[in-house]
Amino acid sequence: MKPAILVVDDERAICIAIQRLLTVRGYEVDTAPSAEAAVEKLGQSVFHLVIMDLSMGKMSGMDLLAWVKQNAPETAVIMITAYGSEKTAVDAMKLGASDYVPKPFDNDELELKVARVLDSMAAKRENRLLREQVESSYRFENLIGKSPPMQRVFDVIRKVANSDLTVLVRGPSGTGKELVANAIHYNSSRRGKALVKVNCAAFSRELVESELFGHEKGAFTGATGTKEGKFEIADGGTLFLDEIGDMALETQAKILRVLQEKELERVGGNRTIKVDVRIIAATNQDLEAKTRDGSFREDLFYRLNVVPIVLPPLKDRPGDMPFLIAHFLEKASQRLGRPQRALSPAATRALLAHEWKGNVRELEHAIEQAVVLASGDEIDLPDLPSALTADAGVAAVAIGGGLDDDGPQTSFKEAKQRVVEQFERQFIEEALERHGGNISKAAEEMGMYRQHLQGKLAEYGIDAASYRSRAPGS
């Protein structure tokens, strides 16, 4: 998208000269003969930069500068000053002008300052968009999971991240769909640009279209100015459309057009705007069923479902529980400024036995509560949410421990070891099955030495030969 520049000067010849100069350099340039006319144009369109004369008519350049800073704070300003008015120009910069050029100005100097100011504003804009994200690291390693289902997810992310393919992330609420979007974006060539997120279920149809595509002044009640949409803001980067299944059919049609044509029009506008945006969408709904009942466009579904990533519920990845618990304990202790405490055996059993309908998000919140409430040497059952306390007895059975009159018999270390062993056995068996009992290939896939894998087979009593008849094609 070309930067838009407004030149404001009551000398028509200067407006035309600057317009010709900058248009040749690839900018979109409009002109205004007065500050009053500039205010009208700034209310109708979005400009990245205003180049204005300091001395104009009834409304001066300083008055227009004050208006821009109040009503269009993301628009940069370069002042044009007459000879001997450098002090006034410095005062203008104190009020928010980015730079100034004296009359008569040198074309090369003006071009250089325009490029420098626009680059600076673009950097500030991207920093503002990313500010809320800098508290968390979006490294790939922050996705926790060693179970086979999660390893398959990681494999797809690694392969697709540095492409521009559209990704549809599916899975129950709380499984980490937004984390997947983060991992894809920040491991892609677009990581230097913004990752913009929109919750499609949080807005009405009218508002979600304004959020996505922007709007022109007067497009609807309350539209007192022109606004860029998320597609424009994400230009060059990635747009994450969360809860895409809740989007209205009319909006779906407009999304489809952007995906196909890479262009859009703001609400209430008729100007076509080109955008370069990668789409990552997410949903916890059955989109195939919604296409059958007509509530989701089939053509949009196929456009979004180029690379599907399905996140498993926590109940389908029990082997990841010890790693997730340890990760969230450390993370919560650091963020909340609390000492890192160990889990008591009773608390461990409750966490392992709970159904976790809210999946990983529910687990994280439960541990955050426990970290805050714990006051002893370790986190105990009363520190956990009340819904988990009823699971304490069930947990003992689930991990092979038990409760009797003498108290808990299974330590956290023992509980973790048993779950890890269960995961490790399953992981090895699945690898052997994929490779028809070939120990060398299974070891290579798992990143193990062949001798190490043979030791594990002996430890768990697994017969690799029994998997040869299960080889694909046999």
PERAQUI-V420742 format. One record per residue. N is the residue number from 0. RES is the residue in three letters. BURIAL is 1 if it has 16 or more other C-alpha atoms within 10 Angstrom, else 0. Layout:
n = [N/N]
res = [RES/RES]
burial = [BURIAL/BURIAL]
This chain:
n = [0/1/2/3/4/5/6/7/8/9/10/11/12/13/14/15/16/17/18/19/20/21/22/23/24/25/26/27/28/29/30/31/32/33/34/35/36/37/38/39/40/41/42/43/44/45/46/47/48/49/50/51/52/53/54/55/56/57/58/59/60/61/62/63/64/65/66/67/68/69/70/71/72/73/74/75/76/77/78/79/80/81/82/83/84/85/86/87/88/89/90/91/92/93/94/95/96/97/98/99/100/101/102/103/104/105/106/107/108/109/110/111/112/113/114/115/116/117/118/119/120/121/122/123/124/125/126/127/128/129/130/131/132/133/134/135/136/137/138/139/140/141/142/143/144/145/146/147/148/149/150/151/152/153/154/155/156/157/158/159/160/161/162/163/164/165/166/167/168/169/170/171/172/173/174/175/176/177/178/179/180/181/182/183/184/185/186/187/188/189/190/191/192/193/194/195/196/197/198/199/200/201/202/203/204/205/206/207/208/209/210/211/212/213/214/215/216/217/218/219/220/221/222/223/224/225/226/227/228/229/230/231/232/233/234/235/236/237/238/239/240/241/242/243/244/245/246/247/248/249/250/251/252/253/254/255/256/257/258/259/260/261/262/263/264/265/266/267/268/269/270/271/272/273/274/275/276/277/278/279/280/281/282/283/284/285/286/287/288/289/290/291/292/293/294/295/296/297/298/299/300/301/302/303/304/305/306/307/308/309/310/311/312/313/314/315/316/317/318/319/320/321/322/323/324/325/326/327/328/329/330/331/332/333/334/335/336/337/338/339/340/341/342/343/344/345/346/347/348/349/350/351/352/353/354/355/356/357/358/359/360/361/362/363/364/365/366/367/368/369/370/371/372/373/374/375/376/377/378/379/380/381/382/383/384/385/386/387/388/389/390/391/392/393/394/395/396/397/398/399/400/401/402/403/404/405/406/407/408/409/410/411/412/413/414/415/416/417/418/419/420/421/422/423/424/425/426/427/428/429/430/431/432/433/434/435/436/437/438/439/440/441/442/443/444/445/446/447/448/449/450/451/452/453/454/455/456/457/458/459/460/461/462/463/464/465/466/467/468/469/470/471/472/473]
res = [MET/LYS/PRO/ALA/ILE/LEU/VAL/VAL/ASP/ASP/GLU/ARG/ALA/ILE/CYS/ILE/ALA/ILE/GLN/ARG/LEU/LEU/THR/VAL/ARG/GLY/TYR/GLU/VAL/ASP/THR/ALA/PRO/SER/ALA/GLU/ALA/ALA/VAL/GLU/LYS/LEU/GLY/GLN/SER/VAL/PHE/HIS/LEU/VAL/ILE/MET/ASP/LEU/SER/MET/GLY/LYS/MET/SER/GLY/MET/ASP/LEU/LEU/ALA/TRP/VAL/LYS/GLN/ASN/ALA/PRO/GLU/THR/ALA/VAL/ILE/MET/ILE/THR/ALA/TYR/GLY/SER/GLU/LYS/THR/ALA/VAL/ASP/ALA/MET/LYS/LEU/GLY/ALA/SER/ASP/TYR/VAL/PRO/LYS/PRO/PHE/ASP/ASN/ASP/GLU/LEU/GLU/LEU/LYS/VAL/ALA/ARG/VAL/LEU/ASP/SER/MET/ALA/ALA/LYS/ARG/GLU/ASN/ARG/LEU/LEU/ARG/GLU/GLN/VAL/GLU/SER/SER/TYR/ARG/PHE/GLU/ASN/LEU/ILE/GLY/LYS/SER/PRO/PRO/MET/GLN/ARG/VAL/PHE/ASP/VAL/ILE/ARG/LYS/VAL/ALA/ASN/SER/ASP/LEU/THR/VAL/LEU/VAL/ARG/GLY/PRO/SER/GLY/THR/GLY/LYS/GLU/LEU/VAL/ALA/ASN/ALA/ILE/HIS/TYR/ASN/SER/SER/ARG/ARG/GLY/LYS/ALA/LEU/VAL/LYS/VAL/ASN/CYS/ALA/ALA/PHE/SER/ARG/GLU/LEU/VAL/GLU/SER/GLU/LEU/PHE/GLY/HIS/GLU/LYS/GLY/ALA/PHE/THR/GLY/ALA/THR/GLY/THR/LYS/GLU/GLY/LYS/PHE/GLU/ILE/ALA/ASP/GLY/GLY/THR/LEU/PHE/LEU/ASP/GLU/ILE/GLY/ASP/MET/ALA/LEU/GLU/THR/GLN/ALA/LYS/ILE/LEU/ARG/VAL/LEU/GLN/GLU/LYS/GLU/LEU/GLU/ARG/VAL/GLY/GLY/ASN/ARG/THR/ILE/LYS/VAL/ASP/VAL/ARG/ILE/ILE/ALA/ALA/THR/ASN/GLN/ASP/LEU/GLU/ALA/LYS/THR/ARG/ASP/GLY/SER/PHE/ARG/GLU/ASP/LEU/PHE/TYR/ARG/LEU/ASN/VAL/VAL/PRO/ILE/VAL/LEU/PRO/PRO/LEU/LYS/ASP/ARG/PRO/GLY/ASP/MET/PRO/PHE/LEU/ILE/ALA/HIS/PHE/LEU/GLU/LYS/ALA/SER/GLN/ARG/LEU/GLY/ARG/PRO/GLN/ARG/ALA/LEU/SER/PRO/ALA/ALA/THR/ARG/ALA/LEU/LEU/ALA/HIS/GLU/TRP/LYS/GLY/ASN/VAL/ARG/GLU/LEU/GLU/HIS/ALA/ILE/GLU/GLN/ALA/VAL/VAL/LEU/ALA/SER/GLY/ASP/GLU/ILE/ASP/LEU/PRO/ASP/LEU/PRO/SER/ALA/LEU/THR/ALA/ASP/ALA/GLY/VAL/ALA/ALA/VAL/ALA/ILE/GLY/GLY/GLY/LEU/ASP/ASP/ASP/GLY/PRO/GLN/THR/SER/PHE/LYS/GLU/ALA/LYS/GLN/ARG/VAL/VAL/GLU/GLN/PHE/GLU/ARG/GLN/PHE/ILE/GLU/GLU/ALA/LEU/GLU/ARG/HIS/GLY/GLY/ASN/ILE/SER/LYS/ALA/ALA/GLU/GLU/MET/GLY/MET/TYR/ARG/GLN/HIS/LEU/GLN/GLY/LYS/LEU/ALA/GLU/TYR/GLY/ILE/ASP/ALA/ALA/SER/TYR/ARG/SER/ARG/ALA/PRO/GLY/SER]
burial = [0/0/0/1/1/1/1/1/1/1/0/0/0/1/1/0/0/1/1/0/1/1/0/0/0/0/1/1/1/1/1/1/1/1/1/1/0/1/0/0/1/1/1/1/1/1/1/1/1/1/1/1/1/1/1/1/0/0/0/1/1/1/0/1/1/1/0/1/1/0/0/1/0/1/1/1/1/1/1/1/1/1/0/0/0/0/0/0/1/0/0/1/1/0/0/1/1/1/1/1/1/1/0/0/0/0/0/0/0/1/0/0/1/1/0/0/1/1/0/0/1/1/0/0/0/1/0/0/1/0/0/0/0/0/0/0/0/1/0/1/0/0/1/1/1/1/1/1/1/1/0/0/1/1/0/0/1/0/0/1/1/1/0/1/0/1/1/1/1/1/1/1/1/1/1/1/1/1/0/1/1/1/1/1/1/1/1/1/0/1/1/0/1/1/1/1/1/1/1/1/1/0/0/0/1/0/1/1/1/1/1/1/1/1/1/1/1/1/1/0/0/0/0/0/1/1/1/1/1/1/1/1/1/1/1/1/1/1/1/1/1/1/1/1/1/1/1/1/0/0/0/1/0/1/1/1/0/1/1/0/0/0/1/1/1/1/1/1/1/0/0/0/1/1/1/1/1/1/1/1/1/1/1/1/1/0/1/0/0/0/0/0/0/0/0/1/1/0/0/1/1/0/1/1/1/0/1/1/1/1/1/1/1/1/1/0/1/1/1/1/1/1/0/1/1/0/0/1/1/1/1/1/1/0/0/0/0/0/1/1/1/1/1/1/1/1/1/1/1/1/1/1/1/1/0/1/1/1/1/1/0/0/1/1/1/1/1/1/0/1/1/1/0/1/0/0/0/1/1/1/1/0/1/1/0/0/0/1/1/0/1/1/1/1/1/1/0/0/1/0/1/1/1/0/0/0/0/1/0/1/1/1/0/0/1/1/0/0/1/1/0/0/1/1/1/0/1/1/1/1/1/1/1/1/1/1/1/1/1/1/1/1/1/0/0/0/0/0/0/0/0/0/1/1/0/0/1/0/0/0/0/1/0/1/0/0/1/1/0/0/0/0/0/0]
